[in-house]
Amino acid sequence: MLNEAKYNIIEAQNKQTRQLIPSDEPVFLFRAQDKLTRRVLCDYADLLPEGSHKEQVLIQIGKFIGFAETYSYRMKDPD
């Protein structure tokens, strides 16, 4: 499925439910190298109610922070 001119996603699947994401459903990809991603994910997490997938989003934010600390030379402004 082609969701954005920059990336080609083939058979994207929900890891928990194993449900495929339909090819006509838009998908947006955030990469850890993008300097703005952490702020966007934190804002998103703030909007999530407790009991949702908020904990998983917070775990991912931690991974993005770790990436930025380890690979600071790879961090960049979005293209």
C-alpha positions in Angstrom: 0.0 0.0 0.0 1.3 3.4 -0.8 0.1 6.0 1.8 2.6 8.8 1.2 4.9 9.5 -1.6 8.0 9.1 0.6 7.2 5.6 2.1 5.9 2.4 0.8 4.2 0.2 3.4 3.3 -3.4 2.4 0.9 -5.4 4.5 0.9 -3.2 7.6 -0.5 -5.2 10.5 -1.7 -4.5 14.0 0.7 -6.5 16.2 -1.9 -7.3 18.9 -4.9 -8.2 16.8 -3.0 -9.3 13.6 -5.6 -7.4 11.7 -4.2 -6.0 8.4 -4.5 -2.2 7.8 -6.6 -1.8 4.6 -4.6 -0.4 1.7 -7.2 2.5 1.4 -6.7 3.6 5.0 -4.2 6.5 5.4 -1.3 5.8 7.7 1.1 8.3 9.1 4.7 7.2 10.0 6.8 8.9 12.7 10.5 8.3 12.8 12.7 8.7 15.8 15.3 10.7 13.8 12.7 13.5 13.4 13.3 16.2 16.0 9.6 17.0 16.2 8.3 13.5 16.8 8.8 13.4 20.5 6.7 16.6 21.0 3.9 15.3 18.8 3.8 11.9 20.6 3.8 13.6 24.0 0.9 15.8 22.9 -0.9 12.7 21.6 -0.3 10.9 24.9 -1.7 13.8 26.8 -5.0 13.5 24.9 -5.4 9.7 25.5 -7.6 8.6 28.4 -6.3 6.2 31.0 -7.0 2.6 30.1 -6.4 3.1 26.4 -3.1 2.4 24.6 -1.6 5.4 26.4 0.9 3.1 28.3 2.2 1.8 25.0 2.6 5.3 23.6 4.6 6.3 26.6 6.8 3.3 26.2 7.5 4.3 22.6 8.2 7.9 23.7 10.8 6.5 26.0 12.4 4.6 23.1 12.4 7.7 21.0 14.2 9.6 23.8 16.7 6.8 24.1 17.3 6.9 20.4 17.8 10.7 20.4 20.3 10.4 23.3 22.3 7.5 21.7 22.2 8.8 18.1 22.1 12.5 18.5 24.1 12.9 15.3 21.2 11.3 13.4 18.6 13.7 14.6 17.3 16.1 12.0 14.5 18.5 11.1 11.8 16.9 9.0 12.3 17.0 5.3 
